[in-house]
C-alpha cells in the first residue's frame, strides 16, 4: 500500500508540473548522513518535489495532525514521514523527544532527512524567521556520536513558476552543504550558542538559494525582468531563477546606496510592463524572432493528426477537469499555499473516478474488454489534449507577434527598443 501511494504521489506531481529543473546537482553529497533544509512555499507538494529532485529516498518531518486518520497515516508512511508535535496544533510537545530520537537514529544510519526550518508553509515573498529544529537535530545527532558522524546540512531552494497552474515548471536550486563538525570543540560548553550560530548559517545558506523580495509584487517583478532581459527570454527556468536572485541582490544594494535611482529603475520596469500589456504580446522575445511563416505552417500541420485524439480526450474529461480548480480553491480557503496540493490530490482522484465511471458504462454495453480499453486510453487521450492546447497556445502567440511586426506595428517596434534599453540597464546593474 505504501509503495503504491508513493508511486502515485510522485507520478501525480510529475504530471502536474511539466518540468522540474535542478541546478547545483554537483553539490549533493554522494552519501549521508544529511539534513536537507528547504523553503516551504507549496504545502505537501514540497516534500515530494525534494525526493524527485534529489533522486533518492528522503525521510520527512511533518506536523502530527497529518497522521490523524488512516489515509493520512498511510500517505505519511509512504514518504517516510516523522511526526512533529506543535503547540499551535494543541499537541503534547513532550512527544517530540521521541521525534528527535528517531531523527538521530536515522542520521546515525547515514540516512537523509528533510525539513522546513520556517516551520510552516506560506506564500510570502521572503523567508520567515527560521526555527532551531534543524540545528538541534544535527548537533544532537553528532553529540551522541562524539562528532564522528559527518552530518552535513544541504540548503535547497524551491521556486514554482506558477505553483497553482497545471503543467507549469519548477526550479530547484541546491546550495553547498554545511558541515556540523566545526561545532564539536565548544558544543559541550555552549550548546545554546552552537544552535543559534548554526541556525544563522542555515539562514544565510538558504538566502543564497531562495529568491526573496520585500513584497510579492517585487518578487514577481524580479522574475519578469529576468525573463525579459535574459538572452533566451527565460526559457531556461534555472538560469532565469539564478538571474532573478542576482537582480534581487543588486537591487537591495542599489536601494541602500541610491534609493532614488532604485525607484527610477522600478518606474522604468513598470512602464515597460504597461507597454507589454497594451501591445497584447505576453513574450516580448516573440517580436524579435525571425519570421518564418512556412516553418510555422509546417509545425501547425504536424499537430493536425493529434486533433481527433485531443478531442476525444477533451470529451472524456473536460468538465471534471475544469471543476478541480474552483473546488481546490474552496477547500484551501485562506491558505493559498495549499491550493496546488488540493489540485494535485483532487485532480488525481476526480479524473481517476471519471475514467473508471466511463469505463464501467462502456463495459456494461460493449463488454469488459471495451471498458478496460477506455480506462487505459482515456488518461492518455486527456494528456494529448493538454499537450496539444499548450503547443497551440505557443504557436498562437508566435503568430500574433509575427503579424504585428510584419504589419509595421509602431507599438511593437517601440517595445523592441524599450526591451533592449532595459537589457542595457539591467546588465549595468548586475555588473556594478
Buried (B, 14 or more C-beta within 10 A) or exposed (E): EEEEBBEBBBEBBBBBBBEBBBBBEEBBEEEBBBBBBBBBBBBBBBBBBBBBBBEEEBBBBBBBBBBEEEEBBBBBBBBBBBBBBBEEEEBEBEEBEEBBEBBBEBBBEEBBBBBBBBBEBBBBBBBBEBBBBBBBBBBBBBBBBEBEBBBBBBBBBBBBBEBBBBBBBBBBBBBEBBEBEEBBEEBEEEBEEBBEBBBEBBBEBBBEBBBBBEEEEBBEBBBBBBBBBBEEBBEBBBBBBBBBBBBBBBBBEBBEEEEEEBEEBBEBBEEBBEBBEEBEBEBBBBBBEEEEEEEBEEBBEEBEEBEEBBBBBBBBBEEBBEBBBEBBBEBBEEBBBBBBBBBBBBBBEBBEEBBBEBBEEBBEEEEEEBBEBBBEBBBEBBBBBBBBEEBBEEBEBBBBBBEBBEEEBEEBEEBBEBBEEBBEBBEEBEEE
